[in-house]
Amino acid sequence: MASPTALTSAVSSTVTAETPAIEARNLCRAFHEGGLNVTVLKGINLAISPGERVAIVGSSGSGKSTLLHLLGGLDTPTEGEVRITGNSLFQLSEKKRGLLRNQALGFVYQFHHLLAEFTALENVAMPLLIRGLSSTAALETARRMLTRVGLAERIGHKPGELSGGERQRAAVARALVTTPRCVLADEPTGNLDRRTAEQVYGLMLELNQENNTSLVVVTHDTHLAGRMDRVLQLVDGVISE
C-alpha cells in the first residue's frame, strides 16, 4: 500500500491557484466495431478551473460517458492528452496514474458501486486506506464525512440495508472524503426520484463550495444542469458552450 509520502512524490507538477483542476487537449477517441472505425470524440479541448461547476449534456450515445472516462483516466484516448493538476495523465506509469486519481479525483456514478460486503463506514474509508492512512485515521475521517452527508445513524449498515438516496449519499461521501481537486459525476441523480435527486445534488453543491472542489457532471437533467457555472453540449464528437 502506498504511503502518503509516496503518493505526494508520485507526481511533481507545481500547482498554482490558476492551474486547471483538469484539462483536455485535442482529445480524440475512436472505436473499431465490426470492421468499422467509429470516431466518438473529435479533438475535445476543455479546461475546468478550481471550484468550477460544469455540466456536460447531449443525446444518448453522444460520447458523454466516454469523455468522462477519459478525463478520469479510466480509458485511453486515441489522440490528445488529459492533464490533472498540471500532470499529463497518460504519460505517467499505470501505478502513478492510479495514485494521481486517488489524490486528485473523486467519482460518482448513476449506480453507487458501493461494495456490498462492507458497511457504509468501511466503503467511505476505502480511498483513504488505499492512500496509506492508518485504519484509525481513515475510519474517523470517513465517519465525519458520513455525518456531514446526514448518515451518522447509518454508518454500520451495508448497502443492501440503505435506501437508494442513502446509498447515493454514501457514494458522494466516498468521492469527497479525500478532498479531491475535482469530482467527475456520471448521471449521479439519474436513478433517484426528484426529491431525493434534489437532496443529493444540493449536497454536492454545498461540498463543492466548502472545499473548492471542481464538479464535472454528465446529466440529462436540464434543471440540474442549469444550476452549474457552465453547460457544455456534446454533439457529433465536438463540444460547444
C-alpha positions in Angstrom: 0.0 0.0 0.0 1.4 3.4 -0.9 2.4 5.7 1.9 1.2 9.4 1.9 4.8 10.4 1.2 5.0 8.1 -1.8 1.7 9.5 -3.1 2.8 13.1 -2.8 6.1 12.3 -4.6 4.5 10.3 -7.3 3.7 13.4 -9.3 5.8 16.5 -9.4 3.9 19.3 -11.0 3.8 22.8 -9.5 0.1 23.6 -8.8 -1.0 27.3 -8.6 -4.4 28.9 -8.0 -4.6 29.3 -11.8 -3.7 25.7 -12.7 -6.8 23.9 -14.1 -8.1 21.1 -11.9 -8.5 19.1 -15.1 -7.8 19.8 -18.7 -8.3 18.1 -22.1 -6.2 18.9 -25.1 -7.2 17.7 -28.6 -8.8 14.7 -27.0 -9.9 12.1 -29.6 -11.4 8.6 -29.1 -12.2 6.1 -31.8 -13.5 2.6 -31.6 -13.2 -0.3 -34.0 -16.5 -2.2 -34.3 -17.4 -4.8 -36.9 -14.7 -3.7 -39.2 -15.7 0.0 -38.9 -13.8 2.8 -37.3 -16.2 4.9 -35.3 -14.9 8.2 -34.0 -16.8 9.3 -30.9 -14.7 12.3 -29.8 -13.1 14.7 -32.2 -10.5 17.0 -30.8 -12.0 18.0 -27.4 -10.4 21.0 -25.7 -11.6 21.7 -22.2 -10.3 23.3 -19.1 -12.0 23.1 -15.7 -11.0 25.8 -13.2 -10.6 25.1 -9.5 -14.0 25.1 -7.8 -15.8 25.4 -11.2 -19.1 23.5 -11.8 -19.6 22.3 -15.3 -22.4 20.2 -16.8 -21.9 18.1 -19.9 -25.2 17.4 -21.8 -26.0 15.6 -25.1 -28.2 12.9 -26.5 -27.7 9.2 -25.6 -24.7 7.8 -27.4 -23.1 11.2 -28.0 -20.0 10.2 -26.0 -20.6 12.0 -22.7 -19.6 9.0 -20.6 -16.6 8.2 -22.9 -15.4 11.8 -22.3 -15.8 11.4 -18.5 -13.9 8.1 -18.5 -11.0 9.7 -20.4 -10.9 12.7 -18.1 -10.7 10.3 -15.1 -8.0 8.1 -16.7 -10.4 5.1 -16.9 -10.0 4.9 -20.6 -7.1 5.8 -23.0 -7.5 8.4 -25.8 -6.7 7.6 -29.4 -5.1 11.1 -29.6 -4.6 14.0 -27.3 -3.9 14.3 -23.6 -5.5 14.9 -20.2 -3.8 17.0 -17.6 -4.8 16.7 -13.9 -3.4 19.5 -11.7 -0.8 20.1 -14.4 0.3 16.4 -14.8 -0.1 14.7 -18.1 -2.1 11.7 -17.1 -1.2 9.3 -19.9 2.5 10.0 -19.7 2.5 8.5 -16.1 3.0 4.9 -15.4 -0.1 2.9 -14.5 0.9 2.9 -10.8 1.4 6.7 -10.7 -1.7 7.3 -12.7 -3.7 5.4 -10.1 -2.0 7.4 -7.3 -2.9 10.7 -9.0 -6.5 9.6 -9.4 -6.6 8.8 -5.7 -5.1 12.1 -4.8 -6.9 14.5 -7.2 -10.2 12.9 -8.3 -13.4 11.6 -6.9 -16.0 9.6 -8.9 -19.8 9.4 -8.5 -21.9 7.2 -10.8 -25.6 6.7 -11.5 -25.3 3.4 -9.6 -23.5 3.8 -6.4 -20.9 1.0 -6.8 -20.5 0.5 -3.1 -19.0 -2.8 -2.1 -21.9 -5.0 -0.8 -19.9 -6.8 1.9 -18.7 -3.6 3.6 -20.5 -1.1 5.8 -21.1 2.5 4.7 -18.2 3.5 7.0 -15.8 1.0 5.5 -16.8 1.9 1.9 -16.2 5.6 2.5 -12.9 4.9 4.3 -11.6 2.8 1.4 -10.0 5.6 -0.7 -8.1 6.8 2.4 -6.9 3.3 3.2 -5.7 3.0 -0.4 -3.9 6.3 0.1 -2.0 4.8 3.1 -3.7 6.4 6.1 -4.0 4.3 9.2 -7.2 2.4 9.8 -8.0 4.7 12.8 -7.5 7.9 10.9 -9.3 6.7 7.8 -12.4 5.5 9.7 -12.6 8.7 11.7 -12.4 10.9 8.6 -15.0 8.7 6.9 -17.2 9.0 10.0 -17.1 12.8 9.9 -17.9 12.8 6.2 -20.9 10.4 6.6 -22.1 12.6 9.4 -21.8 15.6 7.1 -24.0 13.9 4.5 -26.6 13.0 7.1 -25.8 9.3 7.5 -24.4 9.4 11.1 -27.0 6.8 12.2 -26.4 4.5 9.2 -22.6 4.1 9.2 -22.8 0.5 10.4 -25.3 -0.5 7.7 -24.3 -2.3 4.5 -25.5 -1.0 1.1 -28.4 -3.5 0.9 -29.7 -2.1 4.2 -29.7 1.5 2.8 -32.3 3.3 0.7 -31.4 4.4 -2.8 -30.9 8.0 -1.7 -28.8 6.9 1.3 -26.6 4.8 -0.9 -26.0 7.7 -3.3 -25.2 10.0 -0.4 -22.7 7.4 0.8 -21.2 7.4 -2.7 -20.9 11.2 -2.7 -19.2 10.9 0.7 -16.7 8.4 -0.7 -16.0 10.6 -3.6 -15.3 13.6 -1.4 -13.6 12.0 1.6 -10.1 12.6 0.1 -10.9 16.3 -0.6 -10.1 15.9 -4.3 -9.5 18.7 -6.7 -12.2 17.5 -9.0 -15.3 15.2 -8.8 -16.4 13.5 -12.0 -20.1 12.5 -11.8 -21.9 10.4 -14.4 -25.7 10.8 -14.1 -25.3 11.0 -10.3 -29.1 11.5 -9.7 -30.4 9.6 -12.7 -31.5 6.6 -10.6 -33.3 8.7 -8.0 -36.8 10.3 -7.6 -36.9 14.1 -8.0 -37.0 14.9 -4.2 -34.0 12.6 -3.4 -32.2 13.8 -6.5 -32.5 17.4 -5.3 -31.1 16.5 -1.9 -28.1 14.6 -3.3 -27.4 17.4 -5.8 -27.7 20.1 -3.2 -25.3 18.2 -1.1 -22.8 18.0 -3.9 -23.0 21.8 -4.5 -22.6 22.5 -0.8 -19.4 20.4 -0.6 -18.2 21.9 -3.8 -18.4 25.4 -2.3 -16.9 24.4 1.1 -13.9 22.6 -0.4 -13.4 24.5 -3.7 -13.8 21.1 -5.4 -14.5 21.3 -9.1 -17.5 19.4 -10.4 -17.9 17.9 -13.9 -21.3 16.3 -14.2 -22.7 14.4 -17.1 -26.5 14.7 -17.0 -29.8 14.5 -18.9 -31.4 16.6 -16.2 -31.8 20.2 -17.6 -32.8 21.5 -14.1 -29.6 20.1 -12.6 -27.5 21.4 -15.5 -29.0 24.9 -15.1 -27.5 25.2 -11.6 -23.9 24.8 -12.9 -21.5 27.6 -13.8 -21.2 26.3 -17.4 -23.2 23.9 -19.6 -21.3 22.2 -22.4 -23.1 20.3 -25.2 -21.5 17.4 -26.9 -22.8 16.9 -30.5 -21.1 14.8 -33.1 -18.0 14.4 -31.1 -17.5 18.2 -30.6 -18.2 20.3 -27.6 -19.9 23.7 -27.7 -20.8 26.0 -24.9 
